[in-house]
Amino acid sequence: MEPEYVTDVKPRKSEWPERHINLPPIVPQPEFISPEYVAWHKEYINFSVHVSNFPLAKELAERLWVAYRENNQEEVRVLFEKLRPFRVIPFEKRTPQEKWTHMMVQLPGDIGGPNKKKIREILSAKCQGHILEAMCGFNSYLEPSPNREVVALDYCREALERYPYPERTRILFDLNTIEENQRMKFFREGEFNAVTICFGFHYLHHPVWLFREFHRLLSPDGQLILVENPHQCYRDIARRSFSPGHCVNFLQRAIFKNVEVEELPIAEDWEQKAGGHYFLITAEGS
Ligand SMILES: C[S@@+](CC[C@H](N)C(=O)[O-])C[C@H]1O[C@@H](n2cnc3c(N)ncnc32)[C@H](O)[C@@H]1O
């Protein structure tokens, strides 16, 4: 895939009436291969509700996460049965890119949530110079600053068009096309002081090869920085789960040095009860 430089700009707004709800990976009761289980699994990994039901469904989902964490099977069952009628089916027969496009239009309502503001402060303080904001989505965690020049990259056109800083270079590119010997030739070797990825690890097909390529693109004192949460992802698009150990292993295999993991104290109360964690992972080029 050749990169495409996106120049169109779209305002932030909500056009579709559904919102995605992130549910816990509930351990199934029936046999894994039974048709009921397969149907149930398909249903829960792809769970969206009408916007008018979102506040109630979100509250139920938060309680579901806590019950799941406490292994309270009966409460899990009751809460899931309460949530079930709210489900709508928005994503059937869409490619991953089309699904992101759909979500990007809905997500601007989430902009500026308490966690995101804190992540923005942390990353803005860490990243100076020439920065690649990979898998940026419709938002940016890097505040405008005279000390920073940001390049935004995503494979969802809608996200780049709604990215709030149209003056930044915005590149449409599929990072999953980076395999063993592939290069992002449209960047210069060593050109970035930092590459950031927030909530993107779950969707990577070849993390080690991609991280190696980021390593090549980083200056000698450059850093690859990830912010991730093992609980949060769109399960129907996710390719892998996230754990700090897993991620560190991939980074070390991609020859990064001084890989460090820090838990960010930014989880909301219900997330903490449900065992939710936000991790900041930093890896140095040399
Ligand atoms: C969960 S969203 C996170 C967006 C943003 N970083 C944030 O935290 O709000 C994941 C983003 O990764 C992008 N993405 C997923 N797979 C990608 C790929 N193969 N290449 C480039 N971008 C990708 C999606 O389009 C989406 O914008």
The ligand as a MOL file (V3000), in Angstrom:
LIG
                    3D

  0  0  0     0  0            999 V3000
M  V30 BEGIN CTAB
M  V30 COUNTS 27 29 0 0 0
M  V30 BEGIN ATOM
M  V30 1 C -8.7360 2.2440 19.3980 0
M  V30 2 S -8.3630 3.3840 18.1040 0 CHG=1
M  V30 3 C -7.2450 4.4750 18.9670 0
M  V30 4 C -7.2010 5.8270 18.3330 0
M  V30 5 C -6.4010 6.8690 19.1220 0
M  V30 6 N -4.9980 6.5160 19.2210 0
M  V30 7 C -7.0080 7.0700 20.5070 0
M  V30 8 O -6.4370 6.5710 21.4780 0
M  V30 9 O -8.0700 7.6920 20.5960 0 CHG=-1
M  V30 10 C -7.2470 2.4690 17.0610 0
M  V30 11 C -6.8270 3.2460 15.8300 0
M  V30 12 O -5.8650 2.4710 15.1180 0
M  V30 13 C -6.1320 2.5730 13.7350 0
M  V30 14 N -5.5840 1.3740 13.1020 0
M  V30 15 C -5.9610 0.0940 13.3260 0
M  V30 16 N -5.2520 -0.7370 12.5470 0
M  V30 17 C -4.4150 0.0410 11.8060 0
M  V30 18 C -3.4400 -0.2430 10.8110 0
M  V30 19 N -3.2240 -1.4750 10.3970 0
M  V30 20 N -2.7400 0.7930 10.2600 0
M  V30 21 C -2.9770 2.0680 10.6700 0
M  V30 22 N -3.9020 2.3930 11.6030 0
M  V30 23 C -4.6060 1.3930 12.1610 0
M  V30 24 C -7.6460 2.6460 13.6470 0
M  V30 25 O -8.0880 3.1880 12.4160 0
M  V30 26 C -7.9520 3.5120 14.8530 0
M  V30 27 O -7.9300 4.8770 14.4960 0
M  V30 END ATOM
M  V30 BEGIN BOND
M  V30 1 1 1 2
M  V30 2 1 2 3
M  V30 3 1 2 10
M  V30 4 1 3 4
M  V30 5 1 4 5
M  V30 6 1 5 6
M  V30 7 1 5 7
M  V30 8 2 7 8
M  V30 9 1 7 9
M  V30 10 1 10 11
M  V30 11 1 11 12
M  V30 12 1 11 26
M  V30 13 1 12 13
M  V30 14 1 13 14
M  V30 15 1 13 24
M  V30 16 1 14 15
M  V30 17 1 14 23
M  V30 18 2 15 16
M  V30 19 1 16 17
M  V30 20 1 17 18
M  V30 21 2 17 23
M  V30 22 1 18 19
M  V30 23 2 18 20
M  V30 24 1 20 21
M  V30 25 2 21 22
M  V30 26 1 22 23
M  V30 27 1 24 25
M  V30 28 1 24 26
M  V30 29 1 26 27
M  V30 END BOND
M  V30 END CTAB
M  END
